[in-house]
Amino acid sequence: MGEGEGKEEKKQKKLGGFRTLPFILANEFCDRFASIGFHANMITYLTQELHMALVPATNTLTNFAGLGSLTPIIGAIVADSFAGKFWTITAGSVIYQLGMISLTLSAVLPALRPPPCAPNQTCQGASTWQMGALYISLFFTSLGSGGIRPCVVAFGADQFELSSTTRSTMKTSNYFNFYYFSMGIASLLALTVVVYIQDNVGWGWGLGLPTIAMALSVLAFVVGYPLYRCLKPGGSPLTRLLQVVVAAFKKRKAPKPSDPTSLYENRELDADISATGRLLHTDQFKFFDRAAMVAPGDVSAESGRPNLWKISTVHRVEELKSIIRMLPIWSVGILIVASSSHQSSFAIQQARSMNRHLTRSFQIPPASMSVFTILTSLIGIAIYDRLFVPAVRRVTKIPSGITYLQRIGIGLAIAVLATAVAALVEAKRKSAVAESGGLPISVFWLVPQYCLHGVAETFSSVGHLEFLYDQSPESMRSTAAALFWLAISAGNYLNTLMVSLVHKYTGKDRNWLPDRDLNKGRLECYYWLVTGLQVLNLFYYVACSWFYTYKPLEMVGPNESPDKPANGGDLEDGVELSKACKDVGCSRVENGGDIRTGPTH
């Protein structure tokens, strides 16, 4: 190691740690406060201020929510390829801020929204250019979120994790605890204070406060720059996956390799992308093994460097296989989102038509009902960690109590119950209105479905993200986070399609999803339809999880150099490890490494 490299390493060791938390968490607190306060009540803004019908307003929000969950793929590529997480987060935050400023101006300036509804007259809808201003604002927020979502959690974890030998699991765990707690508090404040201001004071202040909070989040994040540990981007993982596909396709006519010991290994080349463990060869998707077959001209005779568009290492081939194995489980998250996103629109409209009075002068804002979901989720996480896991661990003998695949399944089952309860409550609400001559029932009838959704999120959403993080290759953790948001994006677009088809084909007189008056619709039928789809999704998930194979990982031992060269197919140690994995069920072997095929956390 040169003198310059030694100084750089010492400098990196002095950076990061818990002293960066005030800046990172302040940024995340303000960011979450802004985003929740900005979007939680947007269905009310679109229907009450811009006079949009319910179905178009709902589809507008889900479409842009889908775009906001699709752009993290772009953000992950930019961060991993060349920009790094810090600059990607900063740029995304600034773009998001521009979108919030423009929408706040539309709420303040009368020219950017239609006039208020006159008594006994049809409300004037927003003009084309007023809708254009809305779409531009939502586009900027969706684009900006693409730079924030895939990077921010990983960037915070980077402050405590530099390599496999300096990582502190306890410190990283504490960081995630602080992170989740601060996010929950920010969400609660947004759903109470900001939503109340929007409904009772005005949309200028109601959108202005989140905009100011977002500006403070950018400032707090940038001020902490001298203290951050900023890891250099290691190149796009998507490029490596593409190289494997191209190399395998070029050798598609070659016979399948019968002996995995002949496949190409280069530990020095893979050192930066396998710092905590090397992926071992598996027998699934053997077509891609061709990418690791050594052919003349694949490796330079002079430099020993491979042409990665012609040949890939076993580790890189297994990266692709790991992603392919994850896709069926990942796809389950699409319908999770598609079936639950109605909570942010239809449930709010239900609450608006119910008795929300706590006192004669104070009414609960409809969008604030989501507080029950967040509170249940926060309390559920605490109960899960402190009571559920220790109790179940005694029976299952699993350190985490249950696997994350089991956790997802439990969450899916509870989500089915939540939607079924929503259908029963909607039928009760309409029946009560008809029997009482129009007097609404209490809004607290909605609490059970909100709480059940919170419990379902405690299991399914957290387990889904944990699965993607743990089973993805270590060099693709940001991409795994992007995949999580990609599932949310696809779910939002699927929800838009479902709502549009139901609205189109359920008739005009008794449409399930009417444009204005829910009492004239049949929302409970839509909920039962969603319940049926969730049941099918649950059966699909059970089948996928039953046949899922965990990635086989050789954990780097303390006395083993991760850059031990093994060029040209030198796989003697790897073969023994692979055989040991098959023979003893992937338990610890005496060769400086630890073979695991289950969850690695």
Disulfide bonds with the S-S distance in Angstrom:
Cys117-Cys123 1.88
Cys581-Cys586 1.91
